[in-house]
Amino acid sequence: EVQLVESGGGSVQAGGSLRLSCSFSGYANNEYCMGWFRQAPGKEREGVAHIGSDGSTSNADSVKDRFTISIDNTKNILYLQMNSLKPEDTSMYYCAASPSPYVCGPLSWFTVNVYNSWGQGTQVTVS
């Protein structure tokens, strides 16, 4: 497992932007699948975006064209740039990681159980 620490959450008005960061300890062979998830009170954790070690990315339809996932492998930081925020984006946001790049497939990247490392979460509130 890798250690993941999120930061960057906060309160913002609708239409605003936030950038979340997730510092991680890194994978020795530089192969991974990493993702951002969110969970609102009383709801299931849902996949927001993912990025594979080959650079491939995808977003959930609910955040498409508003959120962008990226990674800086030199600094071991995963980012989630969130623009045009809506009240329904209010959630606890988590980063997740797997040592297998294959879980980044279109049928699995949004599945909670394929990731074996999770951060503690950072709260995003949009009013």
N, C-alpha and C positions, 0 to 999 in steps of 0.2 A: 504494500500500500504506500501511497504518497501522502504527505501532509498538505492540506489545502486550507488556506486562510483567505476569506473574502473580506472586502472592504468597499467603501464607496456608496453605500446605501444612504438614504435620507428622505426628507420630505420635499416635495416639489409640486408646483401647480400644474394642472393639466396643460399639455402642450410643451412642457419643459423637457429638459434632458438630464440624464445622469450617466456616469460611466462607472460600472462596477469592475473591480479588479479581484483576481484570485491568484495569490502567490502559491506556488507549488514547489515541491522538492525535486521534481524531475524524474524521468525514467532513463536508466543507464543506456538503453539501446535506442532512445528517441522514437519509440513506437508507442502510440497511445490513441485513445479517443477521449476527448474532454467535452464536457457540456455544461450548460446552465439550465437549471430547473427552478421552478417556483412553486410555492404552496401557500394558498390563502387559507384562513381559518375555516375549518369544516369541509375543505376540499382536498382532493387527492393531489399529490405532487405531479406536476406536468413538465414535460420537456419544453424548453424555450428555443435553444439553439445548440448546435454541436460543431466541433471542429476535429478533423482527423490529422494524424501526423503527416499525411500526404497533402494537407492544406485544404481538403474538401470541407465545405460547410453547408449547413442548411438550417432553416428556421421553421418554427411552427407557423402555421397560417395566421394565427392571431397576432403575430408580431412582425410578419413579413413586411419588408420595406421600411420598418421603423427601428428594428434592433439589428446590430451587427456584432458578430463574434469575431475575435481576432486573438492572436497569441504572439508573444515575444519570447522566442525560445532562448535568446541570449540572457534574458532577465528572469526566465521562468515565471512569467505572469500571463494569465488568461484574462481577457477583457470582454465586457459586454457593454457596448455603446447603445444607450436607449434614448431615442428621440421621439418627439410627438407623443409623450406619455399620456395615458388615459387613466381615469380612476380605476378601471378594471385591471390595470397592471399592478395595483397594490397587492403586495405579497412579500413573503420571505423568499429571498433568492439564494440558491445554493449552487456552488460549482461541484462538479463530479468528474471522476477520472477512472479510466480503465487502462491496463497495460496492453489490451488487445485492440489494434486498430480496426479489427473486423466488426466490432460492435457498432462502428459508425455507419453501418449499412442503413438504408432507408427504412427497413422494417424493424430496426432494433434500437436506434440511437436514442429514442425518446422513452425507452423502457428503464425504469428505475433499477431493476435488479441486475442489469448488465454492468453497472459501475460498482467498483469495490472500495472507492475512496470518496469521502464527502467532506465538505467544509461545514462550518457551524452555522452559516447563513448570515445574510445581511438584509435588513428590512428596507423595503421601498414603499413609500406612501405617497399616493398621488391624489390631490384634492382639487 
